[in-house]
Structure formats: C-alpha cells, structure tokens
C-alpha cells in the first residue's frame, strides 16, 4: 500500500512463513512504482536479517518493527544481560558486556541452517566470564557467555535504529493497512477465498485488489479524469487486454442473442 492514496502497489498471496517474504514484495513494489528508492514500513512478523539485507542492496529503506531481543529465565540470563545490553564495537569487531568486559572473535564464520533459513555468523567470547561475580545472572553456560553475530547484523542494526528513532512514522503502517482491510473485509465481506490452489487464490485476490484500486481511483480522481488517464496510458498489456475484452464482448453478445431467441421460441 502507498501512504499517500492508500492504493495497492503490489500484492502476493503466499503459503510460507512471512519471515522470508519481505524482499520479493518490496522489490516488486519498487518496480511497479518505477522509482529508485522508498521507505517500507513493515510489521515485526517480517523481521529477518537476510530479507532486510536484500532490501538494503535494492536501495529500499526498511523500518521493520523490532521483535523482542531474547528472553530472560530464572536459572540463566536476566533482563539486564540480554543480548541487546551488549554493545557492538564496529571499529575493532568486539562486544562490550554490561560489566565492561570485551568479548572477542577469532574471525571464523560458522553456518547455521534451520527449516526456515540459513546464514553465517561469528562467535564472541571472553575468558573473564569464568571469574565474573555476576556470571549466574548472565548465562548458565559453564564456559561463560557467548554472543553470535549474523552476517546480516549490520543491516538489521541499521533497521532497528530507524525503527526506534521513527515511532511516529512507523505508526502510519497500521493506518495504511487498516484502511484496505477495513474496506475489503468489513464493507465488502471478503474474508475468505472461493477458490483453492495458490495460483487460483492469487488470481482471485488480485482481482479484489484491482477492484479496490479502481474504486479508490474513482474517489480520488473522479470517473472522467480516470478514464482520460486510462486512454493516455501506454500500457504494455493494451493489445492483450483489448483482445480479451473483444472476445468477452463477442461471447456476451452471442449468449444474449441465443438467450433472447430461446425465450422468443
């Protein structure tokens, strides 16, 4: 959705986890708009380092809501010692813990693969953990605290900083999204699909979005101006659409004539 007119600029129906879906729709929106860059406001379900990095490389500025940074537990890490409390020092590639100790890395990259993702990361440790008086508040690992840093950490930290610094801007995300959800689901009653299969559902959903955009455009421009813009639009699909419209028109007229004759008989 675009923030100015609440128009749909790109739409996907997917059957996979949202965490791996951001870059595809973000890049498609950029292409559809024909612009060099834009700012994407996205909810935390799409917060994924690899996806944020792909958007960054595609000149898309993301503000994806930051999910909770780790969990505290009774027998291990306490709130004051969560990962977010460790300060990363980019100049010398180290972390500083809440107690002021420096965690270093050997520089070796490790690979982690899950059902949902795969990425490389480095490990950061310090021998000072063994003699730290608050170790029991920081970690339950006998060898001491260990911090993992993903290959996408820089892009994620930049995104998280923008999210923290732009709360007013990020609130617009819900305003923009709720406009279309309210219209389609509440006013039109479109809360389920009638077809099955991803391709068919995508087609059905895209038609709903098209109708929504047409109705929004009529409200914004008025019917005469919208028609004038469509007539001037140099569409790459014009010939194909015109052929389909003519075919549909002929079929409709043929059916109408046949039905009239049948009634007359």
N, C-alpha and C positions, 0 to 999 in steps of 0.2 A: 504494500500500500504506500502511496505517496502522501506526505504530510500536508501538502497544500490543498489538494482537491479530494482526498480520500478515494482515489482511483486505484484499481488493481493494476500493478505494472508487471507482475509475474506470479504464476501460480503452479504449484506441484501438488499432486496427491501421492503420498509415499506409503510404503508398508515396512519402513525400517525406523530405527531409533532416530529421534530428532538430532542427537549429538553429531551425526555425520551428514546432516542435510543442509547446513548453512551455506557453504560456499557455492553450491550449484545454483540455488535460487538467487543468491546475492549477485553472482556474476551474470545470470540471465536478466535480472532486473537492470543491471548496468547496460547490458547490450540492448535491451528493449528501449531504454531511455536515450541511448546514443550519447552518453556523457562520459567524461574522463574519470570522474570520481564522485562519490557521495558518501553520506554518513548513514549507516544502517543501525537502527535501534532494534535489539533482539532480546527475547526473554532468556532466562538462565538455562532452560532446557537445551539450548543450542550451544552452550559454553563448551568449546572443545578447542584445544591448542592447535591442532592441525588445521581445522577449519578457519580459525581466526588468522593463522599464518597465510593460508591460501588467499583469504580476502585482502590481507595486507599486501601481498605480492600483486594482487589485482587492482591496487590503488583504491580499495574500499575501506573507509574508516569505520570500524565497528565499535559499538557500545553495547556489548552483551552483558547482561546482568551477571554479577559475580556470585557464584554459589558459596556456601559455607566452606571455610578453609579448614578441613579436618575436624575430628571430633575428640573431645576430652573423655577420659574414663577414670573410674575410681582407682584403678591399680596402675595407671600409666600416665599419659600426657594430660596435664591440667591446662585450663584455658590460657594461662599466662605463657605457656610454652608451645602453643600451636605453631605450625609452620609459618603462618602469617606474621608471627612475632620475631622471626629470624630475618635479619637484614642482609640482602644480597649486595655484594660489592662488585660491580661490573669491572672496575679497573684491574683488580687482581684475581677475579673469579673465585671469590670466597664468600662464606656466610658468617655473620656475627650473631651469636646466640644472645638471648636476653641477659645472660650473665657476663657478656662481654668477651667470651672466648671465640676464637676463629676456627671455623670448620673449613678444611681444605679438600681439594680433589686431586686425584692422580692424573686427571685429564682423560681417563679411559671412558669410552662410550659403551654403555650396556643397552641391550634391546629388551623391551617388554612387549609381549603380544597377548592380547585378550580377544574375546569373541567379537568385541566391538571396534578395536583399534590396535595399532602397532606404532611404537615410537621409540626413539633413542633417548637415553638420559645418562647423567653423570651423578656419582655419589660424593657426598661431602661429609667428612667426619673430623673429630679431634680427639686426641688421646687424653685431653683434660677432663673428659666426661667421667672417667673412672674415679677421679678424686673430687668430683664436684659435689658439694654438700646438698644440692637440690636435685640431684640426678633422678631421684624417685618421683619427682614432680614432672620431669621432662620425658622420661622414657622407661620402659620396663626391660629394654634390651641390656643384657649383661655387658656387652661391649660398648655401650653408650649410644647416643643419638646419631641417627643417620638421616641426611636430607637428600632427596632425589630432585634433580633439576632437569626438566624435559628440554629437548631441542627446540621446542616452541615457547619456552618460558618468556623470552624477550617480548614476543608478540602478545602473549597473554597478559604480562605485567603492564604493557602499554595500554591494552584494552581496559584492564581493571582500573588503572589510574584515571582514564577518561570517564569510566562509569562512576567512580567516586567523586570526581570533580564536576559532573554534569547531572545532578539529580533532577533539576527542573526539566532539562531537555529529555532525559530518559522517561520521565512521566508521560511524555507525549505518545510513547509507544502504545500504552493501553488506550489512550483516547483515539488514536488512529485505528487500531484493530477493532475496538468495540463498536465503532460506527458500522463497519460492514457486517460484523457478527450479529449485531442487533437487527439490522435490516433483513439479512437473509434468513436468519434462524427464527427471529421473533415475528417480524412482519410478514414474511413470505412462507414461514413454516417449513423451510428446507433444513431439516435436522437429521436426515438420513439419505442414502442414495438408493435409487431404484434398480440399479444395475450391479452386477458382480464382475470381478476381474479388474485388475489395476488399470488396464488400458481403457476399458469402458467407463470406469468410475472417473478417470481423468477427463475423458470426453464430456461426461455429464457435468462434472464440476466446472470445467472450463466454460461450458455453455452458460451455467449460472453466473459465473464471473463476468462473462460477456454481456449478459442481460443487465447485470448490476452496473457495469461501466456505461452502457448505453443510457440507462435511466439517470445515472449521475451526470452524464454529459448533457442530457436534456435539461436537467435542473440548473447546471452551470451556464450553459450557452444558450439554451432555447432551441426549439426544433429548426427554425430557418437557418441559424448560424451553424448548427451541427451538420445539416445537410450540405450547406455551402462548403464546409471544411472537408467533408467526405468526397465531394465532387472534385475538389482540388488535390486530394490526397493521391500521391503517386505510389500506390500500393503494389508491392511485388506479387501480391496474390490476386490482383484485379481480374486478370484473364480467367484464372481458375474459378474464382468466385462467381464471375459473370456467367461462365458456362454452367455452373451448378444451379445458379438462380434461374437461368433459362430452362434447364432440364426440369427443375422442380415446378416451374410455372407451367410448362407443357403437360407434365404429369397431372398437375392440379386441374388444369382446364379439361384435359381428356376425361378425368374422373368425374368432373362436374357435368360434362355433356352426357356421359354414359348414365350417370345417376338421373339426370333430367329425363332422358329418353325412357329409362326404365320406369320412372314414375308416370310418364305420359301413357305408356303402354298399359 
